[in-house]
Amino acid sequence: MQEIAILACVECRRRNYSVGKRKKQNPGRLELRKYCRFCRKHVVHKETK
């Protein structure tokens, strides 16, 4: 079953994305390189609580 994970930009700390995540397959926190519209560049986004 999927759970919603919210991703925040590492540089500006804004919460830009929400993605579906399978807890059994990925028990750790997500880290994805995505576009931040506030920084106007591709930055690493980490999963928040």
A tleap script that builds the chain and sets N, CA, C and O, in Angstrom:
source leaprc.protein.ff14SB
mol = sequence {
  NMET GLN GLU ILE ALA ILE LEU ALA CYS VAL
  GLU CYS ARG ARG ARG ASN TYR SER VAL GLY
  LYS ARG LYS LYS GLN ASN PRO GLY ARG LEU
  GLU LEU ARG LYS TYR CYS ARG PHE CYS ARG
  LYS HIE VAL VAL HIE LYS GLU THR CLYS
}
set mol.1.N position { 0.833 -1.182 0.000 }
set mol.1.CA position { 0.000 0.000 0.000 }
set mol.1.C position { 0.882 1.251 0.000 }
set mol.1.O position { 1.918 1.301 0.663 }
set mol.2.N position { 0.447 2.253 -0.757 }
set mol.2.CA position { 1.251 3.462 -0.869 }
set mol.2.C position { 0.890 4.477 0.205 }
set mol.2.O position { -0.253 4.577 0.650 }
set mol.3.N position { 1.905 5.220 0.598 }
set mol.3.CA position { 1.747 6.291 1.559 }
set mol.3.C position { 2.248 7.566 0.883 }
set mol.3.O position { 3.156 7.506 0.054 }
set mol.4.N position { 1.677 8.704 1.222 }
set mol.4.CA position { 2.094 9.960 0.607 }
set mol.4.C position { 3.329 10.491 1.324 }
set mol.4.O position { 3.341 10.618 2.548 }
set mol.5.N position { 4.371 10.800 0.547 }
set mol.5.CA position { 5.600 11.377 1.081 }
set mol.5.C position { 5.734 12.787 0.522 }
set mol.5.O position { 5.558 12.998 -0.678 }
set mol.6.N position { 6.043 13.747 1.377 }
set mol.6.CA position { 6.210 15.132 0.961 }
set mol.6.C position { 7.701 15.421 0.846 }
set mol.6.O position { 8.473 15.121 1.756 }
set mol.7.N position { 8.097 16.007 -0.280 }
set mol.7.CA position { 9.504 16.298 -0.539 }
set mol.7.C position { 9.772 17.788 -0.384 }
set mol.7.O position { 9.014 18.622 -0.879 }
set mol.8.N position { 10.864 18.113 0.315 }
set mol.8.CA position { 11.249 19.506 0.547 }
set mol.8.C position { 12.611 19.770 -0.087 }
set mol.8.O position { 13.486 18.904 -0.091 }
set mol.9.N position { 12.774 20.961 -0.613 }
set mol.9.CA position { 14.036 21.380 -1.218 }
set mol.9.C position { 15.106 21.515 -0.129 }
set mol.9.O position { 14.831 22.022 0.959 }
set mol.10.N position { 16.321 21.059 -0.428 }
set mol.10.CA position { 17.408 21.120 0.546 }
set mol.10.C position { 17.904 22.557 0.720 }
set mol.10.O position { 18.305 22.942 1.818 }
set mol.11.N position { 17.882 23.344 -0.343 }
set mol.11.CA position { 18.440 24.695 -0.283 }
set mol.11.C position { 17.481 25.715 0.325 }
set mol.11.O position { 17.864 26.454 1.232 }
set mol.12.N position { 16.241 25.767 -0.160 }
set mol.12.CA position { 15.307 26.792 0.324 }
set mol.12.C position { 14.292 26.255 1.332 }
set mol.12.O position { 13.526 27.030 1.904 }
set mol.13.N position { 14.276 24.930 1.558 }
set mol.13.CA position { 13.414 24.265 2.549 }
set mol.13.C position { 11.920 24.355 2.247 }
set mol.13.O position { 11.098 24.123 3.133 }
set mol.14.N position { 11.561 24.686 1.015 }
set mol.14.CA position { 10.142 24.719 0.649 }
set mol.14.C position { 9.668 23.331 0.286 }
set mol.14.O position { 10.418 22.538 -0.283 }
set mol.15.N position { 8.420 23.036 0.614 }
set mol.15.CA position { 7.834 21.725 0.322 }
set mol.15.C position { 7.145 21.791 -1.033 }
set mol.15.O position { 6.052 22.342 -1.160 }
set mol.16.N position { 7.796 21.224 -2.045 }
set mol.16.CA position { 7.352 21.392 -3.428 }
set mol.16.C position { 6.575 20.212 -3.992 }
set mol.16.O position { 5.685 20.411 -4.818 }
set mol.17.N position { 6.880 19.006 -3.574 }
set mol.17.CA position { 6.321 17.820 -4.214 }
set mol.17.C position { 5.714 16.868 -3.198 }
set mol.17.O position { 6.174 16.774 -2.060 }
set mol.18.N position { 4.667 16.159 -3.630 }
set mol.18.CA position { 4.138 15.035 -2.859 }
set mol.18.C position { 4.088 13.838 -3.802 }
set mol.18.O position { 3.550 13.925 -4.906 }
set mol.19.N position { 4.651 12.726 -3.357 }
set mol.19.CA position { 4.754 11.525 -4.181 }
set mol.19.C position { 4.260 10.321 -3.401 }
set mol.19.O position { 4.258 10.323 -2.170 }
set mol.20.N position { 3.839 9.287 -4.132 }
set mol.20.CA position { 3.441 8.032 -3.504 }
set mol.20.C position { 4.670 7.187 -3.215 }
set mol.20.O position { 5.594 7.122 -4.026 }
set mol.21.N position { 4.678 6.541 -2.058 }
set mol.21.CA position { 5.837 5.755 -1.643 }
set mol.21.C position { 5.370 4.447 -1.028 }
set mol.21.O position { 4.418 4.423 -0.248 }
set mol.22.N position { 6.045 3.355 -1.382 }
set mol.22.CA position { 5.743 2.048 -0.794 }
set mol.22.C position { 6.690 1.823 0.380 }
set mol.22.O position { 7.901 1.704 0.196 }
set mol.23.N position { 6.134 1.767 1.582 }
set mol.23.CA position { 6.950 1.648 2.800 }
set mol.23.C position { 7.720 0.340 2.873 }
set mol.23.O position { 8.856 0.323 3.347 }
set mol.24.N position { 7.122 -0.767 2.411 }
set mol.24.CA position { 7.794 -2.065 2.511 }
set mol.24.C position { 9.004 -2.147 1.588 }
set mol.24.O position { 10.014 -2.751 1.948 }
set mol.25.N position { 8.914 -1.552 0.409 }
set mol.25.CA position { 10.024 -1.600 -0.542 }
set mol.25.C position { 11.102 -0.569 -0.214 }
set mol.25.O position { 12.289 -0.834 -0.402 }
set mol.26.N position { 10.696 0.609 0.278 }
set mol.26.CA position { 11.634 1.692 0.594 }
set mol.26.C position { 11.405 2.173 2.022 }
set mol.26.O position { 10.713 3.171 2.222 }
set mol.27.N position { 11.964 1.495 3.015 }
set mol.27.CA position { 11.715 1.907 4.397 }
set mol.27.C position { 12.431 3.205 4.783 }
set mol.27.O position { 12.007 3.882 5.719 }
set mol.28.N position { 13.509 3.561 4.079 }
set mol.28.CA position { 14.258 4.779 4.394 }
set mol.28.C position { 13.581 6.012 3.811 }
set mol.28.O position { 12.500 5.931 3.227 }
set mol.29.N position { 14.240 7.153 3.981 }
set mol.29.CA position { 13.703 8.406 3.450 }
set mol.29.C position { 14.104 8.586 1.990 }
set mol.29.O position { 15.207 8.219 1.584 }
set mol.30.N position { 13.194 9.156 1.213 }
set mol.30.CA position { 13.445 9.392 -0.207 }
set mol.30.C position { 14.357 10.598 -0.402 }
set mol.30.O position { 14.293 11.571 0.349 }
set mol.31.N position { 15.205 10.517 -1.421 }
set mol.31.CA position { 16.010 11.650 -1.870 }
set mol.31.C position { 15.966 11.647 -3.381 }
set mol.31.O position { 16.484 10.729 -4.016 }
set mol.32.N position { 15.354 12.662 -3.965 }
set mol.32.CA position { 15.241 12.758 -5.420 }
set mol.32.C position { 15.756 14.111 -5.886 }
set mol.32.O position { 15.599 15.117 -5.194 }
set mol.33.N position { 16.367 14.129 -7.057 }
set mol.33.CA position { 16.826 15.381 -7.655 }
set mol.33.C position { 15.713 15.885 -8.564 }
set mol.33.O position { 15.463 15.315 -9.627 }
set mol.34.N position { 15.045 16.962 -8.139 }
set mol.34.CA position { 13.912 17.497 -8.884 }
set mol.34.C position { 14.066 19.006 -9.039 }
set mol.34.O position { 14.922 19.623 -8.405 }
set mol.35.N position { 13.225 19.591 -9.894 }
set mol.35.CA position { 13.278 21.025 -10.154 }
set mol.35.C position { 12.567 21.792 -9.046 }
set mol.35.O position { 11.439 21.461 -8.680 }
set mol.36.N position { 13.228 22.816 -8.515 }
set mol.36.CA position { 12.621 23.708 -7.520 }
set mol.36.C position { 12.290 25.020 -8.221 }
set mol.36.O position { 13.183 25.698 -8.728 }
set mol.37.N position { 11.019 25.376 -8.249 }
set mol.37.CA position { 10.622 26.592 -8.973 }
set mol.37.C position { 11.023 27.857 -8.219 }
set mol.37.O position { 11.083 28.933 -8.814 }
set mol.38.N position { 11.296 27.745 -6.934 }
set mol.38.CA position { 11.704 28.910 -6.153 }
set mol.38.C position { 13.200 29.182 -6.317 }
set mol.38.O position { 13.617 30.338 -6.392 }
set mol.39.N position { 14.005 28.122 -6.371 }
set mol.39.CA position { 15.450 28.252 -6.620 }
set mol.39.C position { 15.745 28.379 -8.111 }
set mol.39.O position { 16.810 28.857 -8.501 }
set mol.40.N position { 14.802 27.951 -8.937 }
set mol.40.CA position { 14.914 27.948 -10.398 }
set mol.40.C position { 16.060 27.083 -10.907 }
set mol.40.O position { 16.777 27.459 -11.835 }
set mol.41.N position { 16.220 25.911 -10.280 }
set mol.41.CA position { 17.227 24.954 -10.735 }
set mol.41.C position { 16.895 23.575 -10.180 }
set mol.41.O position { 16.024 23.438 -9.322 }
set mol.42.N position { 17.590 22.558 -10.671 }
set mol.42.CA position { 17.416 21.199 -10.171 }
set mol.42.C position { 18.226 21.038 -8.887 }
set mol.42.O position { 19.425 21.314 -8.847 }
set mol.43.N position { 17.543 20.588 -7.847 }
set mol.43.CA position { 18.145 20.468 -6.518 }
set mol.43.C position { 17.682 19.153 -5.902 }
set mol.43.O position { 16.645 18.616 -6.291 }
set mol.44.N position { 18.438 18.636 -4.954 }
set mol.44.CA position { 18.031 17.437 -4.218 }
set mol.44.C position { 16.861 17.795 -3.311 }
set mol.44.O position { 16.892 18.799 -2.601 }
set mol.45.N position { 15.833 16.960 -3.347 }
set mol.45.CA position { 14.673 17.098 -2.467 }
set mol.45.C position { 14.642 15.888 -1.545 }
set mol.45.O position { 14.807 14.755 -1.998 }
set mol.46.N position { 14.429 16.127 -0.244 }
set mol.46.CA position { 14.387 15.044 0.734 }
set mol.46.C position { 12.989 14.911 1.309 }
set mol.46.O position { 12.230 15.878 1.377 }
set mol.47.N position { 12.666 13.693 1.722 }
set mol.47.CA position { 11.365 13.418 2.328 }
set mol.47.C position { 11.291 14.056 3.717 }
set mol.47.O position { 12.237 13.973 4.501 }
set mol.48.N position { 10.151 14.693 4.009 }
set mol.48.CA position { 9.924 15.292 5.322 }
set mol.48.C position { 8.905 14.472 6.084 }
set mol.48.O position { 8.272 13.578 5.523 }
set mol.49.N position { 8.746 14.771 7.348 }
set mol.49.CA position { 7.764 14.053 8.169 }
set mol.49.C position { 6.379 14.588 7.912 }
set mol.49.O position { 5.413 14.112 8.509 }
savepdb mol mol.pdb
quit
